[in-house]
Amino acid sequence: MTDRQSTIAKVWTRVRVGSPEECWPVLKPQRWRGYGAIYLDAGDGARHWRTHRLVHFLFTGEKPPVVMHTCDNPPCCNPAHLLGGTQAENIADCVRKGRKFVKTPSPGRCSERTHCKRGHALTDDNVYIRRHAKYSDVKDCKRCRADARRAYEARIRGAQR
């Protein structure tokens, strides 16, 4: 028996194989949020594999950044239900299927603020607009930032003594 055949045999002892249409769940051990795990050498050194990633590799020879489940069932190891892709494609799939909450920023959130949390007016000469990846732009108070910087530098000077 070749290494590949022994690897495949080891995988299938841990998976309940059914008809080609149904999910083939991993039986043991389940970790990483319900994904199956297996420890073995698949040609690139011994390591832990998520079982569905190993099945995809054994059937296609590909190691994509992400292996997605078209059935949305993490323990499933049916090769017909596994699809290689990127993280961006996986997130888009989650959003499209309603499995991922996407926070949508309110369009005027920053423009509604007229004062910072310490009461300083957010005028044109006292505001710093910070670009934020998830939300619309965020207004920061320049005076509060300067106060925080001075307090930080005082703590550093005190710690150096």
OpenMM code with the backbone's topology and positions (N, CA, C; nanometers):
from openmm import Vec3, app, unit

residues = "MET THR ASP ARG GLN SER THR ILE ALA LYS VAL TRP THR ARG VAL ARG VAL GLY SER PRO GLU GLU CYS TRP PRO VAL LEU LYS PRO GLN ARG TRP ARG GLY TYR GLY ALA ILE TYR LEU ASP ALA GLY ASP GLY ALA ARG HIS TRP ARG THR HIS ARG LEU VAL HIS PHE LEU PHE THR GLY GLU LYS PRO PRO VAL VAL MET HIS THR CYS ASP ASN PRO PRO CYS CYS ASN PRO ALA HIS LEU LEU GLY GLY THR GLN ALA GLU ASN ILE ALA ASP CYS VAL ARG LYS GLY ARG LYS PHE VAL LYS THR PRO SER PRO GLY ARG CYS SER GLU ARG THR HIS CYS LYS ARG GLY HIS ALA LEU THR ASP ASP ASN VAL TYR ILE ARG ARG HIS ALA LYS TYR SER ASP VAL LYS ASP CYS LYS ARG CYS ARG ALA ASP ALA ARG ARG ALA TYR GLU ALA ARG ILE ARG GLY ALA GLN ARG".split()
positions = [
    Vec3(0.0854, -0.1185, 0.0000),
    Vec3(0.0000, 0.0000, 0.0000),
    Vec3(0.0895, 0.1243, 0.0000),
    Vec3(0.0630, 0.2166, -0.0921),
    Vec3(0.1429, 0.3386, -0.1018),
    Vec3(0.1044, 0.4352, 0.0087),
    Vec3(0.1866, 0.5386, 0.0257),
    Vec3(0.1567, 0.6404, 0.1263),
    Vec3(0.0226, 0.7084, 0.0987),
    Vec3(-0.0028, 0.7352, -0.0297),
    Vec3(-0.1284, 0.8005, -0.0662),
    Vec3(-0.2475, 0.7118, -0.0312),
    Vec3(-0.2367, 0.5824, -0.0620),
    Vec3(-0.3463, 0.4894, -0.0319),
    Vec3(-0.3686, 0.4766, 0.1184),
    Vec3(-0.2589, 0.4735, 0.1956),
    Vec3(-0.2741, 0.4627, 0.3412),
    Vec3(-0.3347, 0.5914, 0.3993),
    Vec3(-0.2993, 0.7047, 0.3396),
    Vec3(-0.3578, 0.8318, 0.3828),
    Vec3(-0.5075, 0.8332, 0.3560),
    Vec3(-0.5460, 0.7929, 0.2355),
    Vec3(-0.6880, 0.7891, 0.1995),
    Vec3(-0.7625, 0.6915, 0.2905),
    Vec3(-0.7030, 0.5749, 0.3175),
    Vec3(-0.7665, 0.4764, 0.4056),
    Vec3(-0.7853, 0.5333, 0.5461),
    Vec3(-0.6844, 0.6049, 0.5961),
    Vec3(-0.6943, 0.6638, 0.7293),
    Vec3(-0.8054, 0.7682, 0.7350),
    Vec3(-0.8170, 0.8492, 0.6293),
    Vec3(-0.9220, 0.9521, 0.6246),
    Vec3(-1.0591, 0.8857, 0.6259),
    Vec3(-1.0801, 0.7854, 0.5425),
    Vec3(-1.2139, 0.7260, 0.5298),
    Vec3(-1.2546, 0.6462, 0.6530),
    Vec3(-1.1589, 0.6072, 0.7396),
    Vec3(-1.1984, 0.5429, 0.8653),
    Vec3(-1.2604, 0.6438, 0.9611),
    Vec3(-1.2405, 0.7717, 0.9354),
    Vec3(-1.2920, 0.8767, 1.0234),
    Vec3(-1.4120, 0.9506, 0.9661),
    Vec3(-1.4600, 0.9062, 0.8505),
    Vec3(-1.5709, 0.9738, 0.7828),
    Vec3(-1.6830, 0.8737, 0.7557),
    Vec3(-1.8078, 0.9144, 0.7828),
    Vec3(-1.9236, 0.8293, 0.7504),
    Vec3(-1.9642, 0.8600, 0.6061),
    Vec3(-1.9290, 0.7708, 0.5153),
    Vec3(-1.9539, 0.7899, 0.3721),
    Vec3(-2.0962, 0.7470, 0.3408),
    Vec3(-2.1658, 0.8315, 0.2660),
    Vec3(-2.3032, 0.8016, 0.2259),
    Vec3(-2.3178, 0.8114, 0.0759),
    Vec3(-2.4372, 0.8424, 0.0315),
    Vec3(-2.4610, 0.8570, -0.1123),
    Vec3(-2.3920, 0.9842, -0.1621),
    Vec3(-2.3692, 0.9936, -0.2934),
    Vec3(-2.2970, 1.1096, -0.3473),
    Vec3(-2.3652, 1.2436, -0.3218),
    Vec3(-2.4971, 1.2448, -0.2985),
    Vec3(-2.5688, 1.3704, -0.2784),
    Vec3(-2.5647, 1.4183, -0.1341),
    Vec3(-2.5532, 1.3260, -0.0396),
    Vec3(-2.5623, 1.3661, 0.1009),
    Vec3(-2.4265, 1.4033, 0.1593),
    Vec3(-2.4299, 1.4684, 0.2756),
    Vec3(-2.3074, 1.5064, 0.3455),
    Vec3(-2.2415, 1.3829, 0.4056),
    Vec3(-2.1090, 1.3840, 0.4061),
    Vec3(-2.0320, 1.2760, 0.4664),
    Vec3(-1.9615, 1.3351, 0.5881),
    Vec3(-2.0217, 1.3274, 0.7059),
    Vec3(-1.9627, 1.3930, 0.8228),
    Vec3(-1.8408, 1.3196, 0.8777),
    Vec3(-1.7481, 1.3974, 0.9290),
    Vec3(-1.6329, 1.3397, 0.9968),
    Vec3(-1.6824, 1.2892, 1.1325),
    Vec3(-1.6356, 1.1720, 1.1725),
    Vec3(-1.6826, 1.1111, 1.2966),
    Vec3(-1.5995, 1.1531, 1.4160),
    Vec3(-1.4669, 1.1575, 1.3986),
    Vec3(-1.3797, 1.1930, 1.5113),
    Vec3(-1.2479, 1.2426, 1.4589),
    Vec3(-1.1705, 1.3136, 1.5301),
    Vec3(-1.2183, 1.4055, 1.6324),
    Vec3(-1.2699, 1.5315, 1.5661),
    Vec3(-1.3616, 1.5968, 1.6296),
    Vec3(-1.4109, 1.7237, 1.5780),
    Vec3(-1.3548, 1.8348, 1.6639),
    Vec3(-1.2927, 1.9305, 1.6021),
    Vec3(-1.2418, 2.0489, 1.6702),
    Vec3(-1.2521, 2.1647, 1.5731),
    Vec3(-1.2039, 2.2774, 1.6129),
    Vec3(-1.2076, 2.3957, 1.5273),
    Vec3(-1.3486, 2.4241, 1.4763),
    Vec3(-1.4415, 2.4439, 1.5696),
    Vec3(-1.5795, 2.4817, 1.5362),
    Vec3(-1.6516, 2.3764, 1.4525),
    Vec3(-1.6310, 2.2505, 1.4858),
    Vec3(-1.7025, 2.1427, 1.4186),
    Vec3(-1.6294, 2.0815, 1.3007),
    Vec3(-1.5179, 2.1407, 1.2592),
    Vec3(-1.4410, 2.0828, 1.1501),
    Vec3(-1.3624, 1.9635, 1.2026),
    Vec3(-1.3504, 1.8601, 1.1214),
    Vec3(-1.2732, 1.7443, 1.1605),
    Vec3(-1.1250, 1.7731, 1.1514),
    Vec3(-1.0457, 1.6977, 1.2288),
    Vec3(-0.9003, 1.7165, 1.2276),
    Vec3(-0.8341, 1.5803, 1.2202),
    Vec3(-0.7217, 1.5764, 1.1524),
    Vec3(-0.6456, 1.4526, 1.1395),
    Vec3(-0.4973, 1.4888, 1.1371),
    Vec3(-0.4153, 1.4063, 1.1994),
    Vec3(-0.2709, 1.4312, 1.2033),
    Vec3(-0.2026, 1.3283, 1.1150),
    Vec3(-0.1359, 1.3744, 1.0111),
    Vec3(-0.0621, 1.2836, 0.9239),
    Vec3(0.0281, 1.3597, 0.8295),
    Vec3(0.1053, 1.2835, 0.7552),
    Vec3(0.1973, 1.3390, 0.6561),
    Vec3(0.1347, 1.3196, 0.5190),
    Vec3(0.1048, 1.4283, 0.4519),
    Vec3(0.0449, 1.4200, 0.3180),
    Vec3(0.1425, 1.4681, 0.2115),
    Vec3(0.2704, 1.4408, 0.2323),
    Vec3(0.3691, 1.4763, 0.1325),
    Vec3(0.4436, 1.6048, 0.1599),
    Vec3(0.3959, 1.6850, 0.2529),
    Vec3(0.4644, 1.8107, 0.2826),
    Vec3(0.4989, 1.8203, 0.4309),
    Vec3(0.5214, 1.7083, 0.4948),
    Vec3(0.5562, 1.7071, 0.6367),
    Vec3(0.4360, 1.6731, 0.7224),
    Vec3(0.4611, 1.6072, 0.8344),
    Vec3(0.3521, 1.5683, 0.9241),
    Vec3(0.2958, 1.6909, 0.9930),
    Vec3(0.1648, 1.6992, 0.9968),
    Vec3(0.0981, 1.8119, 1.0616),
    Vec3(-0.0490, 1.7823, 1.0767),
    Vec3(-0.1173, 1.8684, 1.1529),
    Vec3(-0.2622, 1.8576, 1.1652),
    Vec3(-0.3267, 1.9138, 1.0395),
    Vec3(-0.4237, 1.8440, 0.9899),
    Vec3(-0.5019, 1.8884, 0.8752),
    Vec3(-0.6469, 1.8988, 0.9182),
    Vec3(-0.7178, 1.9926, 0.8649),
    Vec3(-0.8626, 1.9879, 0.8752),
    Vec3(-0.9052, 1.8837, 0.7722),
    Vec3(-0.9906, 1.7938, 0.8140),
    Vec3(-1.0214, 1.6773, 0.7313),
    Vec3(-1.0769, 1.7161, 0.5955),
    Vec3(-1.1640, 1.8152, 0.5888),
    Vec3(-1.2211, 1.8550, 0.4595),
    Vec3(-1.1138, 1.9108, 0.3665),
    Vec3(-1.0133, 1.9798, 0.4218),
    Vec3(-0.9039, 2.0320, 0.3375),
    Vec3(-0.8199, 1.9169, 0.2821),
    Vec3(-0.7956, 1.8162, 0.3652),
    Vec3(-0.7182, 1.7000, 0.3210),
    Vec3(-0.7926, 1.6232, 0.2127),
    Vec3(-0.9229, 1.6034, 0.2305),
    Vec3(-1.0029, 1.5339, 0.1284),
    Vec3(-0.9978, 1.6114, -0.0029),
    Vec3(-1.0126, 1.7429, 0.0041),
    Vec3(-1.0057, 1.8248, -0.1179),
    Vec3(-0.8690, 1.8097, -0.1847),
    Vec3(-0.7623, 1.8124, -0.1055),
    Vec3(-0.6267, 1.7969, -0.1590),
    Vec3(-0.6082, 1.6598, -0.2236),
    Vec3(-0.6561, 1.5535, -0.1576),
    Vec3(-0.6388, 1.4188, -0.2108),
    Vec3(-0.7157, 1.3968, -0.3407),
    Vec3(-0.8307, 1.4629, -0.3561),
    Vec3(-0.9120, 1.4432, -0.4762),
    Vec3(-0.8756, 1.5370, -0.5905),
    Vec3(-0.8243, 1.6564, -0.5599),
    Vec3(-0.7958, 1.7526, -0.6664),
    Vec3(-0.6468, 1.7810, -0.6837),
    Vec3(-0.5677, 1.7563, -0.5788),
    Vec3(-0.4255, 1.7900, -0.5840),
    Vec3(-0.3992, 1.9375, -0.5594),
    Vec3(-0.5034, 2.0149, -0.5316),
    Vec3(-0.4891, 2.1587, -0.5093),
    Vec3(-0.4874, 2.1893, -0.3600),
    Vec3(-0.4148, 2.2961, -0.3235),
    Vec3(-0.4165, 2.3479, -0.1865),
    Vec3(-0.4540, 2.4955, -0.1919),
    Vec3(-0.5831, 2.5237, -0.2106),
    Vec3(-0.6248, 2.6640, -0.2160),
    Vec3(-0.6199, 2.7262, -0.0770),
    Vec3(-0.6213, 2.8590, -0.0686),
    Vec3(-0.6193, 2.9246, 0.0624),
    Vec3(-0.7383, 2.8853, 0.1498),
    Vec3(-0.8544, 2.8600, 0.0869),
    Vec3(-0.9759, 2.8257, 0.1596),
    Vec3(-1.0465, 2.7130, 0.0858),
    Vec3(-1.0999, 2.6165, 0.1617),
    Vec3(-1.1861, 2.5137, 0.1034),
    Vec3(-1.3261, 2.5391, 0.1583),
    Vec3(-1.4172, 2.5729, 0.0678),
    Vec3(-1.5535, 2.6092, 0.1073),
    Vec3(-1.6453, 2.4881, 0.0971),
    Vec3(-1.7471, 2.4855, 0.1827),
    Vec3(-1.8499, 2.3828, 0.1786),
    Vec3(-1.9711, 2.4388, 0.1047),
    Vec3(-2.0070, 2.3778, -0.0071),
    Vec3(-2.1271, 2.4238, -0.0775),
    Vec3(-2.2521, 2.3865, 0.0008),
    Vec3(-2.2404, 2.2886, 0.0925),
    Vec3(-2.3540, 2.2444, 0.1743),
    Vec3(-2.3635, 2.3212, 0.3060),
    Vec3(-2.2648, 2.4053, 0.3361),
    Vec3(-2.2605, 2.4844, 0.4601),
    Vec3(-2.2616, 2.3973, 0.5861),
    Vec3(-2.1991, 2.2804, 0.5787),
    Vec3(-2.1940, 2.1877, 0.6912),
    Vec3(-2.0462, 2.1613, 0.7239),
    Vec3(-1.9900, 2.2252, 0.8278),
    Vec3(-1.8463, 2.2136, 0.8565),
    Vec3(-1.7912, 2.0718, 0.8673),
    Vec3(-1.8619, 1.9734, 0.9256),
    Vec3(-1.8031, 1.8398, 0.9333),
    Vec3(-1.8044, 1.7622, 0.8009),
    Vec3(-1.8718, 1.8131, 0.6980),
    Vec3(-1.8870, 1.7401, 0.5720),
    Vec3(-1.7537, 1.7237, 0.4995),
    Vec3(-1.7290, 1.6008, 0.4520),
    Vec3(-1.6063, 1.5699, 0.3774),
    Vec3(-1.6369, 1.5117, 0.2406),
    Vec3(-1.7583, 1.5290, 0.1915),
    Vec3(-1.7941, 1.4809, 0.0588),
    Vec3(-1.7224, 1.5681, -0.0443),
    Vec3(-1.6348, 1.5082, -0.1275),
    Vec3(-1.5587, 1.5886, -0.2251),
    Vec3(-1.6482, 1.6686, -0.3195),
    Vec3(-1.7689, 1.6199, -0.3449),
    Vec3(-1.8608, 1.6920, -0.4335),
    Vec3(-1.9135, 1.8195, -0.3677),
    Vec3(-1.9029, 1.8290, -0.2350),
    Vec3(-1.9512, 1.9468, -0.1618),
    Vec3(-1.8395, 2.0458, -0.1303),
    Vec3(-1.7166, 2.0150, -0.1705),
    Vec3(-1.6020, 2.0999, -0.1368),
    Vec3(-1.5544, 2.1760, -0.2589),
    Vec3(-1.5235, 2.3026, -0.2374),
    Vec3(-1.4843, 2.3906, -0.3470),
    Vec3(-1.3701, 2.4792, -0.2999),
    Vec3(-1.2608, 2.4830, -0.3754),
    Vec3(-1.1475, 2.5692, -0.3418),
    Vec3(-1.1774, 2.7137, -0.3765),
    Vec3(-1.1179, 2.8043, -0.3006),
    Vec3(-1.1389, 2.9456, -0.3288),
    Vec3(-1.0492, 3.0323, -0.2434),
    Vec3(-1.0830, 3.1597, -0.2381),
    Vec3(-1.0072, 3.2564, -0.1590),
    Vec3(-1.0904, 3.2982, -0.0377),
    Vec3(-1.0274, 3.3668, 0.0546),
    Vec3(-1.0988, 3.4158, 0.1722),
    Vec3(-1.2079, 3.5147, 0.1313),
    Vec3(-1.1779, 3.5991, 0.0334),
    Vec3(-1.2776, 3.6969, -0.0130),
    Vec3(-1.4000, 3.6256, -0.0710),
    Vec3(-1.3783, 3.5196, -0.1480),
    Vec3(-1.4902, 3.4431, -0.2038),
    Vec3(-1.5707, 3.3757, -0.0927),
    Vec3(-1.5015, 3.3259, 0.0095),
    Vec3(-1.5679, 3.2599, 0.1207),
    Vec3(-1.6559, 3.3589, 0.1983),
    Vec3(-1.6030, 3.4776, 0.2239),
    Vec3(-1.6808, 3.5800, 0.2949),
    Vec3(-1.8011, 3.6216, 0.2107),
    Vec3(-1.7796, 3.6409, 0.0805),
    Vec3(-1.8903, 3.6791, -0.0080),
    Vec3(-1.9980, 3.5704, -0.0084),
    Vec3(-1.9573, 3.4446, -0.0061),
    Vec3(-2.0509, 3.3323, -0.0009),
    Vec3(-2.1304, 3.3358, 0.1297),
    Vec3(-2.0619, 3.3627, 0.2411),
    Vec3(-2.1292, 3.3717, 0.3720),
    Vec3(-2.2329, 3.4830, 0.3718),
    Vec3(-2.1962, 3.5980, 0.3195),
    Vec3(-2.2872, 3.7134, 0.3167),
    Vec3(-2.4064, 3.6835, 0.2262),
    Vec3(-2.3797, 3.6263, 0.1084),
    Vec3(-2.4860, 3.5954, 0.0123),
    Vec3(-2.5874, 3.4971, 0.0707),
    Vec3(-2.5388, 3.4021, 0.1518),
    Vec3(-2.6269, 3.3008, 0.2107),
    Vec3(-2.6849, 3.3437, 0.3457),
    Vec3(-2.6502, 3.4636, 0.3903),
    Vec3(-2.7058, 3.5156, 0.5136),
    Vec3(-2.6463, 3.4553, 0.6403),
    Vec3(-2.5247, 3.4009, 0.6310),
    Vec3(-2.4598, 3.3408, 0.7471),
    Vec3(-2.3619, 3.4350, 0.8145),
    Vec3(-2.3421, 3.5545, 0.7600),
    Vec3(-2.2467, 3.6484, 0.8173),
    Vec3(-2.3132, 3.7841, 0.8316),
    Vec3(-2.3051, 3.8383, 0.9513),
    Vec3(-2.3607, 3.9706, 0.9767),
    Vec3(-2.2641, 4.0750, 0.9234),
    Vec3(-2.3135, 4.1655, 0.8421),
    Vec3(-2.2310, 4.2724, 0.7880),
    Vec3(-2.2818, 4.4034, 0.8454),
    Vec3(-2.1940, 4.4720, 0.9147),
    Vec3(-2.2317, 4.6000, 0.9741),
    Vec3(-2.2247, 4.7064, 0.8657),
    Vec3(-2.3366, 4.7694, 0.8398),
    Vec3(-2.3390, 4.8768, 0.7409),
    Vec3(-2.3351, 5.0098, 0.8150),
    Vec3(-2.2413, 5.0941, 0.7800),
    Vec3(-2.2295, 5.2214, 0.8510),
    Vec3(-2.3451, 5.3140, 0.8186),
    Vec3(-2.3837, 5.3925, 0.9166),
    Vec3(-2.4845, 5.4937, 0.8897),
    Vec3(-2.4149, 5.6090, 0.8185),
    Vec3(-2.4719, 5.6599, 0.7103),
    Vec3(-2.4010, 5.7555, 0.6268),
    Vec3(-2.3602, 5.8852, 0.6954),
    Vec3(-2.4390, 5.9352, 0.7889),
    Vec3(-2.4068, 6.0642, 0.8472),
    Vec3(-2.3591, 6.0568, 0.9908),
    Vec3(-2.3065, 5.9456, 1.0307),
    Vec3(-2.2708, 5.9249, 1.1709),
    Vec3(-2.1731, 6.0293, 1.2219),
    Vec3(-2.0680, 6.0577, 1.1462),
    Vec3(-1.9675, 6.1538, 1.1927),
    Vec3(-2.0162, 6.2974, 1.1804),
    Vec3(-2.0924, 6.3254, 1.0780),
    Vec3(-2.1348, 6.4637, 1.0586),
    Vec3(-2.2338, 6.5076, 1.1667),
    Vec3(-2.2973, 6.4111, 1.2350),
    Vec3(-2.3923, 6.4451, 1.3405),
    Vec3(-2.3236, 6.4901, 1.4688),
    Vec3(-2.1990, 6.4492, 1.4896),
    Vec3(-2.1285, 6.4845, 1.6131),
    Vec3(-2.0815, 6.6288, 1.6071),
    Vec3(-2.1140, 6.7041, 1.7103),
    Vec3(-2.0696, 6.8437, 1.7160),
    Vec3(-1.9687, 6.8649, 1.8283),
    Vec3(-1.9634, 6.7712, 1.9268),
    Vec3(-1.8700, 6.7812, 2.0390),
    Vec3(-1.8103, 6.6437, 2.0679),
    Vec3(-1.6886, 6.6416, 2.1181),
    Vec3(-1.6261, 6.5157, 2.1571),
    Vec3(-1.6816, 6.4724, 2.2926),
    Vec3(-1.6398, 6.3540, 2.3396),
    Vec3(-1.6946, 6.3035, 2.4657),
    Vec3(-1.6507, 6.3851, 2.5870),
    Vec3(-1.5476, 6.4705, 2.5728),
    Vec3(-1.5042, 6.5581, 2.6828),
    Vec3(-1.5607, 6.6997, 2.6698),
    Vec3(-1.6464, 6.7203, 2.5697),
    Vec3(-1.7161, 6.8479, 2.5580),
    Vec3(-1.6504, 6.9503, 2.4673),
    Vec3(-1.5376, 6.9190, 2.4044),
    Vec3(-1.4732, 7.0141, 2.3132),
    Vec3(-1.5529, 7.0214, 2.1831),
    Vec3(-1.5661, 7.1423, 2.1298),
    Vec3(-1.6382, 7.1608, 2.0046),
    Vec3(-1.5572, 7.1022, 1.8892),
    Vec3(-1.6250, 7.0284, 1.8015),
    Vec3(-1.5580, 6.9706, 1.6849),
    Vec3(-1.5721, 7.0661, 1.5664),
    Vec3(-1.4955, 7.1744, 1.5747),
    Vec3(-1.4937, 7.2731, 1.4675),
    Vec3(-1.3861, 7.2348, 1.3672),
    Vec3(-1.3809, 7.3070, 1.2546),
    Vec3(-1.2836, 7.2745, 1.1503),
    Vec3(-1.1398, 7.2799, 1.1996),
    Vec3(-1.1081, 7.3715, 1.2924),
    Vec3(-0.9703, 7.3829, 1.3410),
    Vec3(-0.9413, 7.2881, 1.4577),
    Vec3(-1.0407, 7.2156, 1.5095),
    Vec3(-1.0188, 7.1252, 1.6217),
    Vec3(-1.0620, 6.9812, 1.5898),
    Vec3(-1.0656, 6.9469, 1.4624),
    Vec3(-1.1084, 6.8115, 1.4275),
    Vec3(-1.0058, 6.7454, 1.3361),
    Vec3(-0.9853, 6.6168, 1.3611),
    Vec3(-0.8999, 6.5337, 1.2769),
    Vec3(-0.9893, 6.4226, 1.2250),
    Vec3(-1.0022, 6.4085, 1.0939),
    Vec3(-1.0876, 6.3047, 1.0362),
    Vec3(-0.9997, 6.1849, 1.0022),
    Vec3(-1.0317, 6.0744, 1.0673),
    Vec3(-0.9543, 5.9508, 1.0528),
    Vec3(-1.0323, 5.8554, 0.9627),
    Vec3(-0.9641, 5.8009, 0.8637),
    Vec3(-1.0254, 5.7039, 0.7740),
    Vec3(-1.0385, 5.5722, 0.8492),
    Vec3(-1.1539, 5.5093, 0.8402),
    Vec3(-1.1775, 5.3841, 0.9106),
    Vec3(-1.2173, 5.2783, 0.8086),
    Vec3(-1.1615, 5.1564, 0.8224),
    Vec3(-1.1851, 5.0509, 0.7245),
    Vec3(-1.3287, 4.9992, 0.7254),
    Vec3(-1.3889, 4.9876, 0.8432),
    Vec3(-1.5215, 4.9270, 0.8517),
    Vec3(-1.6356, 5.0276, 0.8504),
    Vec3(-1.6098, 5.1470, 0.8979),
    Vec3(-1.7161, 5.2455, 0.9123),
    Vec3(-1.6851, 5.3666, 0.8270),
    Vec3(-1.7764, 5.4614, 0.8278),
    Vec3(-1.7481, 5.5871, 0.7588),
    Vec3(-1.6393, 5.6608, 0.8377),
    Vec3(-1.5926, 5.7691, 0.7869),
    Vec3(-1.4839, 5.8434, 0.8515),
    Vec3(-1.5189, 5.8777, 0.9967),
    Vec3(-1.4175, 5.8808, 1.0818),
    Vec3(-1.4361, 5.9053, 1.2242),
    Vec3(-1.3733, 6.0389, 1.2601),
    Vec3(-1.4477, 6.1207, 1.3329),
    Vec3(-1.3951, 6.2499, 1.3777),
    Vec3(-1.3254, 6.2330, 1.5119),
    Vec3(-1.2020, 6.2796, 1.5209),
    Vec3(-1.1286, 6.2811, 1.6467),
    Vec3(-1.1014, 6.4261, 1.6854),
    Vec3(-1.1061, 6.4529, 1.8154),
    Vec3(-1.0802, 6.5858, 1.8687),
    Vec3(-0.9283, 6.6062, 1.8785),
    Vec3(-0.8769, 6.7114, 1.8126),
    Vec3(-0.7324, 6.7380, 1.8171),
    Vec3(-0.6860, 6.7696, 1.9587),
    Vec3(-0.7675, 6.8431, 2.0340),
    Vec3(-0.7285, 6.8803, 2.1707),
    Vec3(-0.7182, 6.7552, 2.2591),
    Vec3(-0.8132, 6.6629, 2.2481),
    Vec3(-0.8083, 6.5385, 2.3264),
    Vec3(-0.6877, 6.4536, 2.2866),
    Vec3(-0.6575, 6.4510, 2.1568),
    Vec3(-0.5404, 6.3741, 2.1101),
    Vec3(-0.4118, 6.4336, 2.1662),
    Vec3(-0.4028, 6.5666, 2.1678),
    Vec3(-0.2833, 6.6329, 2.2217),
    Vec3(-0.2709, 6.6066, 2.3711),
    Vec3(-0.3838, 6.6120, 2.4449),
    Vec3(-0.3820, 6.5823, 2.5887),
    Vec3(-0.3376, 6.4386, 2.6144),
    Vec3(-0.3882, 6.3455, 2.5353),
    Vec3(-0.3512, 6.2050, 2.5510),
    Vec3(-0.2028, 6.1849, 2.5214),
    Vec3(-0.1531, 6.2536, 2.4202),
    Vec3(-0.0105, 6.2426, 2.3861),
    Vec3(0.0765, 6.2962, 2.4996),
    Vec3(0.0402, 6.4114, 2.5562),
    Vec3(0.1163, 6.4681, 2.6681),
    Vec3(0.1147, 6.3743, 2.7889),
    Vec3(0.0010, 6.3155, 2.8193),
    Vec3(-0.0089, 6.2224, 2.9323),
    Vec3(0.0772, 6.0987, 2.9072),
    Vec3(0.0782, 6.0497, 2.7852),
    Vec3(0.1600, 5.9334, 2.7502),
    Vec3(0.3081, 5.9657, 2.7665),
    Vec3(0.3508, 6.0797, 2.7142),
    Vec3(0.4919, 6.1180, 2.7258),
    Vec3(0.5323, 6.1381, 2.8713),
    Vec3(0.4433, 6.1908, 2.9547),
    Vec3(0.4731, 6.2070, 3.0966),
    Vec3(0.4900, 6.0707, 3.1639),
    Vec3(0.4049, 5.9737, 3.1266),
    Vec3(0.4190, 5.8376, 3.1832),
    Vec3(0.5509, 5.7750, 3.1418),
    Vec3(0.5915, 5.7944, 3.0165),
    Vec3(0.7176, 5.7384, 2.9660),
    Vec3(0.8354, 5.8031, 3.0408),
    Vec3(0.8325, 5.9361, 3.0541),
    Vec3(0.9407, 6.0047, 3.1258),
    Vec3(0.9486, 5.9558, 3.2710),
    Vec3(0.8330, 5.9346, 3.3342),
    Vec3(0.8288, 5.8869, 3.4714),
    Vec3(0.8824, 5.7451, 3.4835),
    Vec3(0.8599, 5.6635, 3.3847),
    Vec3(0.9072, 5.5251, 3.3896),
    Vec3(1.0557, 5.5149, 3.3636),
    Vec3(1.1140, 5.6139, 3.2952),
    Vec3(1.2575, 5.6110, 3.2650),
    Vec3(1.3423, 5.6539, 3.3835),
    Vec3(1.2823, 5.7168, 3.4804),
    Vec3(1.3599, 5.7646, 3.5955),
    Vec3(1.3902, 5.6560, 3.6922),
] * unit.nanometer
topology = app.Topology()
chain = topology.addChain("A")
for resn in residues:
    res = topology.addResidue(resn, chain)
    for name in ("N", "CA", "C"):
        topology.addAtom(name, app.Element.getBySymbol(name[0]), res)
